[in-house]
Structure formats: C-alpha cells, structure tokens
C-alpha cells in the first residue's frame, strides 16, 4: 500500500512538473512580444478647420478641442494595440521620466513632406468587424482612391498624351531625426522594439469648390500622419491614415467614436507584431 501511495505522489509531482514546464515555455516568448512606444502628436502640428463649428456646439476653445482629439486618438490607438503587443504610452504616463522623453523626442526632430509609403491592405477580418456605416465609408474611400489613381494616370487619347498632375495628397509629414542616438538610448532604456510617432493630425475641407459649405454631400478629410521606427532609429513605415466626415458634422465625441477607428486600422495594419 505504501509503495502504491508513493507511486501516486511521484506521478502527481511529475504531472505538476510537466505542467509547470509547459507553462514556463509558453511565457518565455519575450522575443515574440513586441514593445511599442506611442508618441502623441505635438500640438504645433495640429490643424482643424472645423474648429469653429465644433466650438459652437461644445462651447470649448481651440486648445480644449485639440487636447480632446489628441487624448482620444491616443487612447483608441492604445486600446487597438494592447491585444497584440506591449504598449508604452507616453501620453498617459505622468512620470517625470516620460515627460522628459517626450520633450527630448520633440526637440530632436523636424518635419518634411515625403511621398507616403503604401499602407498594408486591411485584413478581411477587420472589414467584417465594421458596422454597416463604417463598411460603406470604407467602400466609398477605396473607390475614391481608385478613381483618383485612374484620373491621374498618364495615357494616350486620340493620339494626344493626357493626364493630371499627381496631387500632393499622396505625401505625408515625415519626421527627420537630428540626433538618432537619443532614440536608440530611449529604446535601450525602455526595452522598446518600435516607436510609433503620430506626426500630424488634420481635419480639412476641400475649398477648391466655392459652394462646398452649402453642398449637403461635401466632406472634410481626417488625415493622421505617422512614422514607425525600429529601435535603431530606422524608418519601417511612413504614411497616413485617412477617412472623411460630413462637412458640417460638429460633434467631437461622434467624430472620435465613429471615424477614428477606421484611421487607426489603416495605421496598425503596417505593424508586424
């Protein structure tokens, strides 16, 4: 009986040891877990020509509206990433070190317009998760991009070369580092794999049409420029996420809730976790 009892104990201990080993193996995937540091946009590179109508609705100032969009975009971006990686959020980190890191990063960069890299296509599962209105906006934006590409393409018609100049809309505000070693130092200290910079936040209407504000189908574009760098301060991807909102839409909360997710999807699809 004692031998049987000892055999049962050893069997149980062996099972526990195997389980513990499997558990530890599962969690030793540090090399598979990416750490991304989010750098919010600088308030100096924010532009919103819908500020006046939003202010009339909310009663807030330009700076208050800017801070709301800055905080909400950063929060939604953080929430969209946390299931895929470890996120270090400088905007929500109120420590002195975080504030110094933000100041240091802002102080060593300048901006220039650069041709945007082509964003990775959206995953089919992401499109399936869209509600009816988000899917319709997505389809409309995709068709608009195809139409713009077709209209700008140089071609021969009846023996004549025709085409349009490529619009500046295919460019994004790119970050230029003057001291890239600072980025590497922060990456080493915080154990960071990627830096995701939000370079600029814009809400703009197309004012080429003088009757735009009275057109019920007129739209404004939300365009968020971003740059993804690795720990060695090398650019991985630089582009922008974009969607459109009705021209006279003035509810800041609805703008954030309805339209930010589509822009964020376009951004994070370019990150290889």
N, C-alpha and C positions, 0 to 999 in steps of 0.2 A: 504493500500500500504506500509505504514511504517512497519507494522508487517511482511509483506512478505519480505521486504528488510532486516530487522533484522534477519529473519529466514535464508535467503540465506547467510548472513555473518557468522552466527553461524555455519551453515553447512560447509562452506568453511574452517573456522578455525578448526572445528573438523576434517575435512579431512586432513588438514595440520598437525595437531597434531598426527593423526594416522600414517601418512606417516613418520613424524619425529621419532615417536616411533619405527616404523619398521626399519628405517634406523639405529637408535642407537642400536637396538637389534642386527642388522646384524654385527655391528662393535665392539660389546663387547666380541668378541671371542678371547680375549687375551690368554685364557687357551688352545685354539686350534691352536694358532700361535706359532710355534717353532722358536727359535732363535739359529742359529748355528754359531759358531766362527771357521773360517778356519785358520789353522796354516800351512804355507807352509813348504816344506822340508828344512832341514838345508843343506847348500851347502857341508858340510862334508860327507853327506850320499847320494851323487850323484855319479853314475858310468855310463860311456857311452863308450863302446869300439868301437863305430862308430865315435868317435870324429875326428879322423884323416881324414876320407873321407868327413865328413861334413865340416871340416875346409878347405879342399882343394876346396870345392865347394863355400863356403861362404867367405873365407878369414878371418874368425874370430878366436879368441883364445878359449882355453878350457873354461875359465871363462865366456866369452861372450855367448858361446853356452849354457852353463849351466844356465845362467841367463835368456836366451830366453826361454828354456824349463820350467824353474821354473815359470816364469811370465805367459806363455801361458797356462800351465796346471792349474794354479790357476785361471786365467781368465775364462777359459772354465768351470771349476768346479763351479765357482761363477755363471756364466750365466745359468748353468744347474739347480741350486738350487733356484734361486730367485723367480720362479713362485710357489714354494711350501713352502717357509719359509722366515724368515728374516735372511739375511746373514751379519755377521760382518767379514769383510775381513782384516786381519792384514797386508797383503802384500801391499794392495793399500792405507791403512791408514798411512799417513806420520806424524801423530802427535807424539809428544814425548811419550805420554802415550802408544800408540800402539807399538812403538819401545821398550819401557821398558817391555811391556807384552811379546813380542817375546823373548827378552833376558832372562826374568825371566823363561819363559817356557822351553827354551833350556837349561837353567842352572840347572834345577831340574830333568832332565830326562837322562836315559841311555837306551841302546838298548840290546835286546837279541832275538835270534831266537826262535820262538814258532810255534807250529802247527797252521796253519791257520784255522779259522772258515769257515764253508761252506757258500759261498755267496748266498744270496737270488736269486732265478731264475729270469731271466729278464721278465718283463711284456710283454705280447704279443703285446701291442700297440707300445712298444719300438722297437721290431723287425720289425713291419710293417713300421716304420718310416725310417728304414735303406734303403740306396740305394742298387743297385744290388751288388756292390763290397763289401760293408760292410756286407751284408747278407751272401755272400759266405765265407768271412773270419770268420764270426760268426759260420756258419755251420761247417767249417773246424776245428775251435778251439774246438767246442763241441765234434766233432768226435774224435779229438786227445785226449781229456780228457778221453773219454770213452775207447779208445784203451789203454791208459796208465793204467787206473784202471784195465782193464781186464788182461793186461800183468803182472801187479804186484800182482795179486791175487794168493794166495797160493792154490794149488789144487793137486789132485792125478791123475797121468797119468801112466797107466800100472803098478800100484802098487807102484809108487815112488812119493814122495812129491816133487813138483817143484814149483818154483815161483821166483820172483825177489825181491830184497830189495826195500823198499819204497824209492823213490827219495827225496832228500832234497827240491825239488821243491814244496812240499806241506807245506812249512814253510814260515813265513813272519817275517820281522823285527819288533818286538814288542817294545812298549815304556814302560819303568819302571819308575814310579814316586818315587822320594826320599822325596819330600815334597808335598804330595797331597793336603794339606791345601791351597797351593798357587793357585791351580786350582779352588778350591771352592771359594776363595776370588775373583778371576777374574770373575767367573760365577756370583757371587752375585753383584759385582760392575757393570758388563755389562749386567746383566739380561739374562744370557746365559742358554739354555737348553742342548745343545750338543757342544762338542769340536770335530772337525774333523781334526785329525793330518795326514798330509802326511809324512810318516816316512822315506821313501827312494824312489828314482827314479833310475831305472836301464834300460839300453839298452845293452843287452848281446847276443852274438852268442854262439852256441853250438860247442865248439872246440874239442869235442871228435873225430870228423871226420877230419882227416888231410887234406882232399881235399875240405873242406867246402867252402872256399873262391872262389873256381873255379866252384862250383856247382850252376847252374842257379836257382835251386829250394831251395837253402839254405836260411834260415831265421834268423833274430835276434828277441829276445823277448823283448817287453817293459813290464816291471813289476813295478807297483806302489804300494808300501806297505802303508797301512793306519790303523789307530785306531780311533774308535768312542767312546768317553767317555761322560757320563752324567755330570750334574752339581756337583754331589757328588764325582767325580773322579773315578767312577766305569766303567769298560770296558763294553761297549754294544756290540761291534763287532770289530774284528781284522782280517784282511786278506790282500789280494792284488787283484788288477785288472790287467789283462794281455791280450795282443794281440801280433801278430807277424807282422814284416815288412820284405820286401826282404833284403837280406844280404847287397847288395851294394847300397841300397837306401840312397842318401846323401843330400836330400833337407829337411832342418829343418822345413820349413814352411809347406811342404806337410806332413811331419811326424806328425806335430801338428794338422793339419786340417783333415787329413784322419784317423788317428789312435787314437788320444786322446779321441774322443767321445765314442768309444767302451769301453775303460778302465774306463772312468768316469761313464758310465751307470752301470758297474759292482759294482762300489763303492756306488753310491747313492741309488741303489736298496735295500741296507741294512738299510736305514734310515726310521723310522716310523714317518711321519710328523703329 
